[in-house]
Amino acid sequence: MSDSPAARLQQLFEGHRLTPTQRRIAHCMVRKAADVPFLSSVELAELAGVSQPSVTRFAVALGFDGYPALRKNLREVAPTGPSGGEDTYNEYQQAVQAEIENLRHLAELLADPRPVEQAGRLLAASRPLPVLGLRAASSQARGFAYFAAKVHPDVRLLDEGGTMLADRIDAARRAGASALLCFALPRHPKEVLEALAYARDQGLAVVTVADSAFAPVAGYSDLLIPAAVGTGLAFDTACAPMLLGRVLLEAMCDNLPDAQARLEEFDAKAAARGLFVE
């Protein structure tokens, strides 16, 4: 973990059993690490979309006497002043700026490459490799699976729910799977939690890309790497989770000795078939 304000904030929250509302507050604070120490409890509640008493209960859950004590502590782990500057942007620019900030947080997280390297080893060793993503996360799972199939010998995309989902997890486990990669984004479907719980019961190691370390899937994951989503538009944006997926692909390739040979074979066949416009 890097020594950024966001990282130090996340360390403050780790080890505490937080309710879904409290996880939402924590997630908001990590995303707004530079500004939060200078906000009132009412302002923080408005940012997180919760009630003011929820912010007070959150502070108490972290071991503080109340929100003022928490805010005093936060001023020791955040920059000396609020970030400001957003007033000059329109709502569309603000959404882009928020995504840029999410990517900065991801870059800070990746200053410690060990979680990604561990994930790469787990994914490369799983034959087959099931990749799960439902509803909003289905496009992330499909994108990962598309590229992973070019270097991994057996990738199985699980992007549809229903009663067949457990059957497909069973089939992957019987075929030799040792790990499952999950993309989990808001709103978190209950079916994803059930699928992850079932996968772990069957002996699979669960690697999860989620919008927050405090997401509901955290308790069902052996290794969770967070990448925040943007919430400034009517529908969430997921640039950071997509980029993290590509980073995991790179880490997986590093653990597949024949990855380069497979890519060269694909390129040769694509050229022979005239697959792409030059």
Accessible surface in RSA format (square Angstrom, percent):
REM  Atomic radii and reference values for relative SASA: ProtOr
REM  Chains: A
REM  Algorithm: Lee & Richards
REM  Probe-radius: 1.40
REM  Slices: 20
REM RES _ NUM      All-atoms   Total-Side   Main-Chain    Non-polar    All polar
REM                ABS   REL    ABS   REL    ABS   REL    ABS   REL    ABS   REL
RES MET A   1    75.71  39.2  34.54  22.9  41.16  98.0  32.99  28.1  42.71  56.6
RES SER A   2    21.85  18.5  11.79  15.7  10.05  23.2  20.14  42.9   1.70   2.4
RES ASP A   3   110.80  77.6  95.37  94.9  15.42  36.5  42.24  99.4  68.56  68.4
RES SER A   4    16.11  13.6   8.24  11.0   7.87  18.1  14.32  30.5   1.79   2.5
RES PRO A   5    36.45  26.6  36.45  33.2   0.00   0.0  36.45  30.1   0.00   0.0
RES ALA A   6     8.01   7.4   6.89  10.6   1.12   2.6   7.08  10.0   0.93   2.5
RES ALA A   7     7.81   7.2   3.20   4.9   4.61  10.5   7.25  10.2   0.57   1.5
RES ARG A   8    69.47  29.2  64.31  32.8   5.15  12.3  30.03  41.0  39.44  23.9
RES LEU A   9     0.72   0.4   0.72   0.5   0.00   0.0   0.72   0.5   0.00   0.0
RES GLN A  10    18.38  10.3  18.38  13.4   0.00   0.0   0.34   0.7  18.04  13.7
RES GLN A  11    89.54  50.1  74.94  54.8  14.61  34.8  24.60  52.4  64.94  49.3
RES LEU A  12    45.49  25.3  34.16  24.4  11.33  28.5  41.95  29.5   3.53   9.5
RES PHE A  13     0.86   0.4   0.00   0.0   0.86   2.2   0.00   0.0   0.86   2.5
RES GLU A  14    91.46  52.5  74.15  56.1  17.31  41.2  35.36  68.4  56.11  45.8
RES GLY A  15    86.88 107.1   0.00   N/A  86.88 107.1  44.67 122.6  42.22  94.6
RES HIS A  16    70.87  38.7  51.05  35.5  19.83  50.7  30.09  31.0  40.78  47.5
RES ARG A  17   233.47  98.0 202.84 103.4  30.63  72.9  87.59 119.7 145.88  88.4
RES LEU A  18    18.69  10.4   2.54   1.8  16.15  40.6   3.78   2.7  14.91  40.1
RES THR A  19    68.86  49.0  64.52  65.4   4.35  10.4  65.34  87.8   3.53   5.3
RES PRO A  20    96.85  70.6  88.85  81.0   8.01  29.1  90.22  74.5   6.63  41.2
RES THR A  21    56.74  40.4  52.65  53.4   4.09   9.7  19.10  25.7  37.64  56.9
RES GLN A  22    21.00  11.7  21.00  15.3   0.00   0.0   2.94   6.3  18.05  13.7
RES ARG A  23    50.73  21.3  50.20  25.6   0.53   1.3  15.01  20.5  35.72  21.6
RES ARG A  24   137.80  57.9 130.70  66.6   7.10  16.9  40.87  55.9  96.93  58.7
RES ILE A  25     0.00   0.0   0.00   0.0   0.00   0.0   0.00   0.0   0.00   0.0
RES ALA A  26     0.00   0.0   0.00   0.0   0.00   0.0   0.00   0.0   0.00   0.0
RES HIS A  27    31.89  17.4  31.45  21.9   0.44   1.1  13.76  14.2  18.13  21.1
RES CYS A  28    13.15   9.9  10.50  11.7   2.65   6.2   9.17  23.2   3.98   4.3
RES MET A  29     0.00   0.0   0.00   0.0   0.00   0.0   0.00   0.0   0.00   0.0
RES VAL A  30    19.02  12.5  19.02  17.2   0.00   0.0  19.02  16.5   0.00   0.0
RES ARG A  31    36.61  15.4  30.32  15.5   6.29  15.0   4.25   5.8  32.36  19.6
RES LYS A  32    47.28  23.1  44.22  27.1   3.06   7.3  22.50  20.3  24.78  26.4
RES ALA A  33     6.38   5.9   4.92   7.6   1.45   3.3   4.92   6.9   1.45   3.9
RES ALA A  34    28.52  26.2  24.97  38.5   3.56   8.1  24.97  35.2   3.56   9.4
RES ASP A  35    27.10  19.0  26.86  26.7   0.24   0.6  11.56  27.2  15.54  15.5
RES VAL A  36     0.07   0.0   0.07   0.1   0.00   0.0   0.07   0.1   0.00   0.0
RES PRO A  37     0.67   0.5   0.67   0.6   0.00   0.0   0.67   0.6   0.00   0.0
RES PHE A  38    67.02  33.5  43.79  27.1  23.23  60.4  44.09  26.7  22.93  65.6
RES LEU A  39    31.05  17.3  31.05  22.2   0.00   0.0  31.05  21.8   0.00   0.0
RES SER A  40    42.18  35.6  40.93  54.6   1.25   2.9  36.73  78.2   5.45   7.6
RES SER A  41    17.49  14.8  15.61  20.8   1.88   4.3   1.36   2.9  16.13  22.6
RES VAL A  42    93.39  61.5  92.42  83.7   0.96   2.3  92.43  80.3   0.95   2.6
RES GLU A  43    86.07  49.4  82.82  62.7   3.25   7.7  31.54  61.0  54.53  44.5
RES LEU A  44     0.00   0.0   0.00   0.0   0.00   0.0   0.00   0.0   0.00   0.0
RES ALA A  45     4.71   4.3   4.65   7.2   0.06   0.1   4.65   6.5   0.06   0.2
RES GLU A  46   143.88  82.6 120.02  90.8  23.86  56.8  48.57  94.0  95.31  77.8
RES LEU A  47    86.99  48.4  58.21  41.6  28.78  72.3  61.80  43.4  25.19  67.8
RES ALA A  48     4.32   4.0   0.00   0.0   4.32   9.8   2.52   3.5   1.80   4.8
RES GLY A  49    46.75  57.7   0.00   N/A  46.75  57.7  27.57  75.7  19.19  43.0
RES VAL A  50    28.49  18.7   5.15   4.7  23.34  56.2  16.12  14.0  12.37  33.6
RES SER A  51    56.69  47.9  42.97  57.3  13.72  31.6  45.98  97.9  10.71  15.0
RES GLN A  52    66.46  37.2  61.53  45.0   4.93  11.7  21.63  46.0  44.83  34.0
RES PRO A  53    66.33  48.3  64.06  58.4   2.27   8.2  66.00  54.5   0.33   2.0
RES SER A  54    12.58  10.6  11.17  14.9   1.41   3.3   2.94   6.3   9.65  13.5
RES VAL A  55     0.00   0.0   0.00   0.0   0.00   0.0   0.00   0.0   0.00   0.0
RES THR A  56    49.76  35.4  49.76  50.4   0.00   0.0  43.07  57.9   6.69  10.1
RES ARG A  57   138.14  58.0 134.29  68.5   3.84   9.2  64.21  87.8  73.92  44.8
RES PHE A  58     0.00   0.0   0.00   0.0   0.00   0.0   0.00   0.0   0.00   0.0
RES ALA A  59     0.00   0.0   0.00   0.0   0.00   0.0   0.00   0.0   0.00   0.0
RES VAL A  60    81.62  53.7  72.80  65.9   8.82  21.2  72.80  63.3   8.82  23.9
RES ALA A  61    42.43  39.0  15.16  23.4  27.28  62.0  26.82  37.8  15.61  41.3
RES LEU A  62    11.94   6.7   0.00   0.0  11.94  30.0   0.00   0.0  11.94  32.1
RES GLY A  63    68.21  84.1   0.00   N/A  68.21  84.1  34.59  94.9  33.62  75.3
RES PHE A  64    40.01  20.0  32.31  20.0   7.71  20.1  35.60  21.6   4.41  12.6
RES ASP A  65   143.80 100.7 111.31 110.8  32.49  76.8  35.92  84.5 107.88 107.6
RES GLY A  66    10.60  13.1   0.00   N/A  10.60  13.1  10.21  28.0   0.39   0.9
RES TYR A  67     8.84   4.1   7.94   4.5   0.90   2.4   7.94   6.0   0.90   1.1
RES PRO A  68    94.94  69.2  88.56  80.7   6.38  23.2  89.32  73.7   5.62  34.9
RES ALA A  69    37.48  34.5  26.92  41.5  10.56  24.0  32.88  46.3   4.60  12.2
RES LEU A  70     0.00   0.0   0.00   0.0   0.00   0.0   0.00   0.0   0.00   0.0
RES ARG A  71    64.91  27.3  64.91  33.1   0.00   0.0   0.55   0.8  64.36  39.0
RES LYS A  72   147.56  72.0 143.25  87.9   4.31  10.3  88.28  79.5  59.29  63.2
RES ASN A  73    43.76  30.2  41.27  39.9   2.48   6.0   4.94  11.9  38.81  37.5
RES LEU A  74     0.34   0.2   0.34   0.2   0.00   0.0   0.34   0.2   0.00   0.0
RES ARG A  75   121.97  51.2 102.07  52.0  19.90  47.4  31.21  42.7  90.77  55.0
RES GLU A  76   128.28  73.6  93.12  70.4  35.17  83.7  43.07  83.3  85.22  69.6
RES VAL A  77    29.81  19.6  29.68  26.9   0.13   0.3  29.81  25.9   0.00   0.0
RES ALA A  78    13.40  12.3   0.32   0.5  13.08  29.8   0.81   1.1  12.59  33.3
RES PRO A  79    54.31  39.6  41.83  38.1  12.49  45.4  54.08  44.7   0.23   1.5
RES THR A  80   143.29 101.9 113.70 115.3  29.59  70.5  87.11 117.0  56.19  84.9
RES GLY A  81    26.81  33.1   0.00   N/A  26.81  33.1  19.20  52.7   7.61  17.0
RES PRO A  82    84.25  61.4  65.82  60.0  18.42  67.0  65.82  54.3  18.42 114.5
RES SER A  83    74.38  62.8  37.58  50.2  36.80  84.8  40.23  85.7  34.15  47.8
RES GLY A  84    51.20  63.1   0.00   N/A  51.20  63.1  37.93 104.1  13.27  29.7
RES GLY A  85    49.97  61.6   0.00   N/A  49.97  61.6  35.58  97.6  14.39  32.2
RES GLU A  86    77.72  44.6  76.45  57.8   1.27   3.0  28.09  54.3  49.63  40.5
RES ASP A  87   147.68 103.4 115.48 114.9  32.20  76.1  38.91  91.6 108.77 108.5
RES THR A  88   114.26  81.3  79.81  80.9  34.45  82.1  80.36 107.9  33.90  51.2
RES TYR A  89    76.01  35.5  67.53  38.4   8.48  22.1  31.62  23.8  44.39  54.7
RES ASN A  90    82.00  56.5  69.85  67.5  12.15  29.3  40.68  97.9  41.32  39.9
RES GLU A  91   111.64  64.1 103.59  78.4   8.05  19.2  32.59  63.0  79.05  64.5
RES TYR A  92   147.73  69.0 145.56  82.8   2.16   5.6 106.12  79.7  41.61  51.3
RES GLN A  93    82.72  46.3  79.90  58.4   2.82   6.7  24.72  52.6  58.00  44.0
RES GLN A  94    71.21  39.8  65.99  48.2   5.22  12.4  12.90  27.5  58.31  44.2
RES ALA A  95     9.59   8.8   5.58   8.6   4.01   9.1   7.78  11.0   1.81   4.8
RES VAL A  96    88.74  58.4  86.47  78.3   2.27   5.5  88.71  77.1   0.02   0.1
RES GLN A  97    58.49  32.7  55.10  40.3   3.40   8.1  10.11  21.5  48.39  36.7
RES ALA A  98    22.83  21.0  15.05  23.2   7.78  17.7  21.98  30.9   0.86   2.3
RES GLU A  99    13.59   7.8  13.58  10.3   0.01   0.0  13.55  26.2   0.04   0.0
RES ILE A 100    62.93  35.8  62.74  46.7   0.19   0.4  62.74  45.2   0.19   0.5
RES GLU A 101    64.58  37.1  64.58  48.9   0.00   0.0  26.25  50.8  38.33  31.3
RES ASN A 102     2.51   1.7   1.47   1.4   1.04   2.5   0.00   0.0   2.51   2.4
RES LEU A 103    60.57  33.7  56.01  40.1   4.57  11.5  56.36  39.6   4.21  11.3
RES ARG A 104   130.16  54.7 125.65  64.0   4.52  10.8  48.81  66.7  81.35  49.3
RES HIS A 105    27.68  15.1  22.80  15.8   4.88  12.5  16.89  17.4  10.80  12.6
RES LEU A 106     5.48   3.1   2.16   1.5   3.32   8.3   4.99   3.5   0.49   1.3
RES ALA A 107    65.29  60.0  50.05  77.2  15.24  34.7  55.29  77.9  10.00  26.5
RES GLU A 108    57.66  33.1  52.82  40.0   4.84  11.5  26.63  51.5  31.02  25.3
RES LEU A 109    31.76  17.7  27.74  19.8   4.02  10.1  29.20  20.5   2.55   6.9
RES LEU A 110    48.52  27.0  35.83  25.6  12.70  31.9  36.41  25.6  12.11  32.6
RES ALA A 111    71.01  65.3  32.78  50.6  38.23  87.0  46.13  65.0  24.88  65.9
RES ASP A 112    24.64  17.3  20.13  20.0   4.51  10.7  11.54  27.2  13.10  13.1
RES PRO A 113    64.17  46.8  63.41  57.8   0.76   2.7  64.17  53.0   0.00   0.0
RES ARG A 114   165.80  69.6 163.29  83.2   2.51   6.0  69.03  94.3  96.77  58.6
RES PRO A 115    46.37  33.8  44.44  40.5   1.93   7.0  46.28  38.2   0.09   0.6
RES VAL A 116    10.69   7.0  10.69   9.7   0.00   0.0  10.69   9.3   0.00   0.0
RES GLU A 117    77.47  44.5  76.52  57.9   0.95   2.3  27.36  52.9  50.11  40.9
RES GLN A 118    79.53  44.5  79.42  58.0   0.10   0.2  14.66  31.2  64.87  49.2
RES ALA A 119     0.00   0.0   0.00   0.0   0.00   0.0   0.00   0.0   0.00   0.0
RES GLY A 120     0.00   0.0   0.00   N/A   0.00   0.0   0.00   0.0   0.00   0.0
RES ARG A 121   128.76  54.1 123.75  63.1   5.00  11.9  52.99  72.4  75.77  45.9
RES LEU A 122    52.77  29.4  51.21  36.6   1.56   3.9  52.54  36.9   0.22   0.6
RES LEU A 123     0.00   0.0   0.00   0.0   0.00   0.0   0.00   0.0   0.00   0.0
RES ALA A 124     3.92   3.6   2.90   4.5   1.02   2.3   3.04   4.3   0.87   2.3
RES ALA A 125    72.84  67.0  45.87  70.8  26.97  61.4  55.88  78.7  16.96  44.9
RES SER A 126     0.01   0.0   0.00   0.0   0.01   0.0   0.01   0.0   0.00   0.0
RES ARG A 127   107.63  45.2 102.44  52.2   5.19  12.4  42.37  57.9  65.26  39.6
RES PRO A 128     2.35   1.7   2.21   2.0   0.14   0.5   2.21   1.8   0.14   0.9
RES LEU A 129     0.00   0.0   0.00   0.0   0.00   0.0   0.00   0.0   0.00   0.0
RES PRO A 130     0.04   0.0   0.04   0.0   0.00   0.0   0.04   0.0   0.00   0.0
RES VAL A 131     0.00   0.0   0.00   0.0   0.00   0.0   0.00   0.0   0.00   0.0
RES LEU A 132     0.02   0.0   0.02   0.0   0.00   0.0   0.02   0.0   0.00   0.0
RES GLY A 133     0.00   0.0   0.00   N/A   0.00   0.0   0.00   0.0   0.00   0.0
RES LEU A 134     8.19   4.6   6.28   4.5   1.91   4.8   6.30   4.4   1.89   5.1
RES ARG A 135   193.54  81.3 165.78  84.5  27.76  66.1  60.02  82.0 133.53  80.9
RES ALA A 136    58.66  53.9  32.50  50.2  26.16  59.5  45.77  64.5  12.89  34.2
RES ALA A 137     2.06   1.9   1.78   2.7   0.28   0.6   1.78   2.5   0.28   0.7
RES SER A 138    33.56  28.4  33.44  44.6   0.12   0.3   9.92  21.1  23.64  33.1
RES SER A 139    73.32  62.0  59.57  79.5  13.75  31.7  51.20 109.0  22.12  31.0
RES GLN A 140    24.71  13.8  19.15  14.0   5.55  13.2   3.87   8.2  20.84  15.8
RES ALA A 141     0.00   0.0   0.00   0.0   0.00   0.0   0.00   0.0   0.00   0.0
RES ARG A 142   133.71  56.1 133.19  67.9   0.52   1.2  51.27  70.1  82.44  50.0
RES GLY A 143    19.15  23.6   0.00   N/A  19.15  23.6  18.59  51.0   0.56   1.3
RES PHE A 144     0.32   0.2   0.32   0.2   0.00   0.0   0.32   0.2   0.00   0.0
RES ALA A 145     9.32   8.6   7.51  11.6   1.81   4.1   7.75  10.9   1.56   4.1
RES TYR A 146   118.48  55.3 107.64  61.2  10.83  28.2  90.28  67.8  28.20  34.8
RES PHE A 147    83.04  41.5  79.41  49.2   3.63   9.5  79.41  48.1   3.63  10.4
RES ALA A 148     0.00   0.0   0.00   0.0   0.00   0.0   0.00   0.0   0.00   0.0
RES ALA A 149    59.50  54.7  40.59  62.6  18.91  43.0  41.05  57.8  18.45  48.9
RES LYS A 150    42.22  20.6  30.25  18.6  11.97  28.5  28.81  25.9  13.41  14.3
RES VAL A 151     3.92   2.6   3.92   3.6   0.00   0.0   3.92   3.4   0.00   0.0
RES HIS A 152     3.15   1.7   0.00   0.0   3.15   8.1   0.00   0.0   3.15   3.7
RES PRO A 153    60.62  44.2  27.89  25.4  32.73 119.0  30.50  25.2  30.12 187.2
RES ASP A 154    49.12  34.4  44.91  44.7   4.21  10.0  18.09  42.6  31.03  30.9
RES VAL A 155    29.73  19.6   1.57   1.4  28.16  67.9   1.57   1.4  28.16  76.4
RES ARG A 156    77.95  32.7  73.25  37.3   4.71  11.2  32.01  43.7  45.94  27.8
RES LEU A 157    35.32  19.7  27.06  19.4   8.26  20.8  27.06  19.0   8.26  22.2
RES LEU A 158     2.26   1.3   2.26   1.6   0.00   0.0   2.26   1.6   0.00   0.0
RES ASP A 159    27.93  19.6  16.12  16.0  11.81  27.9   0.10   0.2  27.83  27.8
RES GLU A 160   121.48  69.7 115.60  87.5   5.88  14.0  35.73  69.1  85.75  70.0
RES GLY A 161    34.60  42.7   0.00   N/A  34.60  42.7   7.05  19.3  27.56  61.7
RES GLY A 162    44.33  54.7   0.00   N/A  44.33  54.7  35.81  98.3   8.52  19.1
RES THR A 163   130.78  93.0 109.66 111.2  21.12  50.3  93.17 125.1  37.60  56.8
RES MET A 164   120.42  62.4 120.21  79.6   0.21   0.5  96.03  81.6  24.39  32.3
RES LEU A 165     5.51   3.1   5.23   3.7   0.28   0.7   5.23   3.7   0.28   0.7
RES ALA A 166    38.81  35.7  35.95  55.5   2.85   6.5  36.86  51.9   1.94   5.1
RES ASP A 167    74.18  52.0  69.69  69.4   4.49  10.6  20.70  48.7  53.48  53.3
RES ARG A 168    86.02  36.1  81.73  41.7   4.29  10.2  29.92  40.9  56.11  34.0
RES ILE A 169     0.30   0.2   0.30   0.2   0.00   0.0   0.30   0.2   0.00   0.0
RES ASP A 170    33.45  23.4  32.20  32.0   1.25   3.0   7.81  18.4  25.64  25.6
RES ALA A 171    35.09  32.3  31.50  48.6   3.60   8.2  32.40  45.6   2.69   7.1
RES ALA A 172     0.70   0.6   0.70   1.1   0.00   0.0   0.70   1.0   0.00   0.0
RES ARG A 173    88.21  37.0  82.75  42.2   5.46  13.0  19.13  26.1  69.08  41.9
RES ARG A 174   187.11  78.6 148.85  75.9  38.25  91.1  80.77 110.4 106.33  64.4
RES ALA A 175    54.68  50.3  18.78  29.0  35.90  81.7  31.00  43.7  23.68  62.7
RES GLY A 176    41.16  50.8   0.00   N/A  41.16  50.8  25.92  71.1  15.24  34.1
RES ALA A 177     0.00   0.0   0.00   0.0   0.00   0.0   0.00   0.0   0.00   0.0
RES SER A 178    51.01  43.1  45.07  60.1   5.95  13.7  40.99  87.3  10.03  14.0
RES ALA A 179     0.33   0.3   0.33   0.5   0.00   0.0   0.33   0.5   0.00   0.0
RES LEU A 180     0.09   0.0   0.09   0.1   0.00   0.0   0.09   0.1   0.00   0.0
RES LEU A 181     0.00   0.0   0.00   0.0   0.00   0.0   0.00   0.0   0.00   0.0
RES CYS A 182     0.13   0.1   0.13   0.1   0.00   0.0   0.00   0.0   0.13   0.1
RES PHE A 183     1.66   0.8   1.40   0.9   0.26   0.7   1.40   0.8   0.26   0.8
RES ALA A 184     2.20   2.0   0.54   0.8   1.66   3.8   2.20   3.1   0.00   0.0
RES LEU A 185     8.90   5.0   6.46   4.6   2.45   6.1   6.46   4.5   2.45   6.6
RES PRO A 186    33.96  24.8  27.36  24.9   6.60  24.0  27.61  22.8   6.35  39.5
RES ARG A 187   219.72  92.3 203.87 103.9  15.85  37.7  81.33 111.2 138.39  83.9
RES HIS A 188    42.85  23.4  16.80  11.7  26.05  66.6  15.48  16.0  27.38  31.9
RES PRO A 189    21.93  16.0  10.90   9.9  11.02  40.1  21.93  18.1   0.00   0.0
RES LYS A 190   153.69  75.0 144.32  88.6   9.37  22.3  89.86  80.9  63.83  68.0
RES GLU A 191    59.07  33.9  56.14  42.5   2.93   7.0  24.06  46.5  35.01  28.6
RES VAL A 192     2.18   1.4   2.18   2.0   0.00   0.0   2.18   1.9   0.00   0.0
RES LEU A 193    34.80  19.4  34.80  24.9   0.00   0.0  34.80  24.4   0.00   0.0
RES GLU A 194    93.57  53.7  84.65  64.0   8.91  21.2  44.99  87.0  48.58  39.7
RES ALA A 195     7.16   6.6   0.86   1.3   6.30  14.3   6.74   9.5   0.42   1.1
RES LEU A 196     0.06   0.0   0.06   0.0   0.00   0.0   0.06   0.0   0.00   0.0
RES ALA A 197    32.89  30.2  29.45  45.4   3.45   7.8  32.18  45.3   0.72   1.9
RES TYR A 198    68.67  32.1  66.33  37.7   2.34   6.1  52.23  39.2  16.44  20.3
RES ALA A 199     0.00   0.0   0.00   0.0   0.00   0.0   0.00   0.0   0.00   0.0
RES ARG A 200    89.77  37.7  74.16  37.8  15.62  37.2  17.60  24.1  72.17  43.7
RES ASP A 201   116.82  81.8  81.40  81.0  35.42  83.8  22.04  51.9  94.78  94.5
RES GLN A 202    64.59  36.1  51.02  37.3  13.57  32.3   4.92  10.5  59.67  45.3
RES GLY A 203    47.47  58.5   0.00   N/A  47.47  58.5  28.10  77.1  19.36  43.4
RES LEU A 204     4.71   2.6   0.00   0.0   4.71  11.8   0.50   0.3   4.21  11.3
RES ALA A 205    26.61  24.5  21.85  33.7   4.76  10.8  25.56  36.0   1.05   2.8
RES VAL A 206     0.00   0.0   0.00   0.0   0.00   0.0   0.00   0.0   0.00   0.0
RES VAL A 207     0.09   0.1   0.09   0.1   0.00   0.0   0.09   0.1   0.00   0.0
RES THR A 208     0.06   0.0   0.00   0.0   0.06   0.1   0.00   0.0   0.06   0.1
RES VAL A 209     0.12   0.1   0.12   0.1   0.00   0.0   0.12   0.1   0.00   0.0
RES ALA A 210     0.00   0.0   0.00   0.0   0.00   0.0   0.00   0.0   0.00   0.0
RES ASP A 211    10.87   7.6   9.34   9.3   1.53   3.6   0.00   0.0  10.87  10.8
RES SER A 212     7.88   6.7   4.72   6.3   3.16   7.3   6.35  13.5   1.52   2.1
RES ALA A 213    28.08  25.8  15.13  23.3  12.96  29.5  15.19  21.4  12.89  34.1
RES PHE A 214    19.84   9.9  16.61  10.3   3.23   8.4  19.21  11.6   0.63   1.8
RES ALA A 215     6.06   5.6   0.00   0.0   6.06  13.8   4.81   6.8   1.25   3.3
RES PRO A 216    46.85  34.1  36.24  33.0  10.61  38.6  39.81  32.9   7.04  43.7
RES VAL A 217     0.00   0.0   0.00   0.0   0.00   0.0   0.00   0.0   0.00   0.0
RES ALA A 218    37.80  34.8  25.65  39.6  12.15  27.6  25.91  36.5  11.88  31.5
RES GLY A 219    62.09  76.6   0.00   N/A  62.09  76.6  38.21 104.9  23.89  53.5
RES TYR A 220    76.67  35.8  76.67  43.6   0.00   0.0  35.40  26.6  41.27  50.9
RES SER A 221    16.05  13.6   0.22   0.3  15.82  36.5   0.22   0.5  15.82  22.2
RES ASP A 222    76.72  53.7  41.35  41.2  35.37  83.6  21.08  49.6  55.64  55.5
RES LEU A 223    23.85  13.3  21.60  15.5   2.25   5.6  23.85  16.7   0.00   0.0
RES LEU A 224    35.22  19.6  13.15   9.4  22.07  55.5  13.15   9.2  22.07  59.4
RES ILE A 225     4.31   2.5   3.81   2.8   0.50   1.2   4.31   3.1   0.00   0.0
RES PRO A 226    22.00  16.0  18.95  17.3   3.06  11.1  19.09  15.8   2.92  18.1
RES ALA A 227     3.50   3.2   0.00   0.0   3.50   8.0   3.50   4.9   0.00   0.0
RES ALA A 228    13.88  12.8   8.85  13.7   5.02  11.4   8.85  12.5   5.02  13.3
RES VAL A 229     1.66   1.1   1.66   1.5   0.00   0.0   1.66   1.4   0.00   0.0
RES GLY A 230     2.45   3.0   0.00   N/A   2.45   3.0   1.96   5.4   0.50   1.1
RES THR A 231    76.40  54.3  55.05  55.8  21.35  50.9  37.95  51.0  38.44  58.1
RES GLY A 232    55.94  69.0   0.00   N/A  55.94  69.0  27.13  74.4  28.81  64.5
RES LEU A 233    74.66  41.6  58.23  41.7  16.43  41.3  63.84  44.8  10.83  29.1
RES ALA A 234   100.46  92.4  52.38  80.8  48.07 109.4  65.54  92.3  34.92  92.5
RES PHE A 235   172.79  86.4 166.35 103.0   6.44  16.8 169.04 102.5   3.74  10.7
RES ASP A 236    68.94  48.3  41.21  41.0  27.73  65.6  15.49  36.5  53.45  53.3
RES THR A 237    40.45  28.8  35.96  36.5   4.49  10.7  37.64  50.6   2.82   4.3
RES ALA A 238    23.72  21.8  12.23  18.9  11.49  26.1  13.93  19.6   9.79  25.9
RES CYS A 239    54.29  41.1  51.26  57.2   3.04   7.1   7.54  19.1  46.75  50.4
RES ALA A 240     0.00   0.0   0.00   0.0   0.00   0.0   0.00   0.0   0.00   0.0
RES PRO A 241     0.00   0.0   0.00   0.0   0.00   0.0   0.00   0.0   0.00   0.0
RES MET A 242    90.94  47.1  89.79  59.4   1.16   2.8  57.57  48.9  33.37  44.2
RES LEU A 243    78.80  43.9  78.80  56.4   0.00   0.0  78.80  55.3   0.00   0.0
RES LEU A 244     0.00   0.0   0.00   0.0   0.00   0.0   0.00   0.0   0.00   0.0
RES GLY A 245     1.22   1.5   0.00   N/A   1.22   1.5   1.22   3.3   0.00   0.0
RES ARG A 246    82.93  34.8  77.37  39.4   5.56  13.2  39.33  53.8  43.60  26.4
RES VAL A 247    40.27  26.5  37.10  33.6   3.17   7.6  39.83  34.6   0.44   1.2
RES LEU A 248     0.00   0.0   0.00   0.0   0.00   0.0   0.00   0.0   0.00   0.0
RES LEU A 249    16.50   9.2  16.35  11.7   0.15   0.4  16.50  11.6   0.00   0.0
RES GLU A 250   112.90  64.8 111.30  84.2   1.60   3.8  37.49  72.5  75.42  61.6
RES ALA A 251     8.84   8.1   5.45   8.4   3.39   7.7   8.40  11.8   0.44   1.2
RES MET A 252     0.00   0.0   0.00   0.0   0.00   0.0   0.00   0.0   0.00   0.0
RES CYS A 253    34.50  26.1  28.05  31.3   6.45  15.1  13.68  34.6  20.83  22.5
RES ASP A 254   114.16  80.0  74.78  74.4  39.38  93.1  28.80  67.8  85.37  85.1
RES ASN A 255    57.08  39.4  36.07  34.9  21.01  50.6  11.61  27.9  45.47  44.0
RES LEU A 256     4.57   2.5   0.52   0.4   4.05  10.2   0.62   0.4   3.95  10.6
RES PRO A 257   136.05  99.2  93.60  85.3  42.45 154.3 107.58  88.8  28.47 177.0
RES ASP A 258    63.05  44.2  59.63  59.4   3.42   8.1  33.78  79.5  29.27  29.2
RES ALA A 259     7.15   6.6   7.14  11.0   0.00   0.0   7.14  10.1   0.00   0.0
RES GLN A 260   110.88  62.0 107.83  78.8   3.05   7.3  52.44 111.6  58.44  44.3
RES ALA A 261    60.71  55.8  51.54  79.5   9.17  20.8  54.48  76.7   6.23  16.5
RES ARG A 262    77.96  32.7  74.01  37.7   3.95   9.4  12.13  16.6  65.83  39.9
RES LEU A 263    62.85  35.0  62.75  44.9   0.10   0.3  62.75  44.1   0.10   0.3
RES GLU A 264   101.56  58.3  95.11  72.0   6.45  15.4  36.90  71.4  64.65  52.8
RES GLU A 265    92.34  53.0  84.65  64.0   7.69  18.3  37.17  71.9  55.16  45.0
RES PHE A 266    55.61  27.8  52.21  32.3   3.41   8.9  55.29  33.5   0.33   0.9
RES ASP A 267    88.76  62.2  83.33  82.9   5.43  12.8  26.71  62.9  62.05  61.9
RES ALA A 268    64.58  59.4  49.39  76.2  15.19  34.6  58.93  83.0   5.65  15.0
RES LYS A 269   118.66  57.9 116.27  71.3   2.38   5.7  74.38  66.9  44.28  47.2
RES ALA A 270     6.22   5.7   4.28   6.6   1.94   4.4   4.96   7.0   1.25   3.3
RES ALA A 271    76.88  70.7  49.54  76.5  27.34  62.2  58.07  81.8  18.81  49.8
RES ALA A 272    93.21  85.7  48.07  74.2  45.14 102.7  61.14  86.1  32.07  84.9
RES ARG A 273   168.29  70.7 132.41  67.5  35.88  85.4  55.41  75.7 112.88  68.4
RES GLY A 274    58.97  72.7   0.00   N/A  58.97  72.7  32.63  89.5  26.34  59.0
RES LEU A 275    78.05  43.5  52.17  37.3  25.87  65.0  55.10  38.7  22.95  61.8
RES PHE A 276   113.21  56.6  99.64  61.7  13.57  35.3 102.99  62.4  10.22  29.3
RES VAL A 277   151.82  99.9 120.42 109.0  31.41  75.7 125.80 109.3  26.03  70.6
RES GLU A 278   194.39 111.6 130.72  98.9  63.67 151.6  95.85 185.4  98.53  80.4
END  Absolute sums over single chains surface
CHAIN  1 A    14050.1      11193.5       2856.6       7752.3       6297.8
END  Absolute sums over all chains
TOTAL         14050.1      11193.5       2856.6       7752.3       6297.8
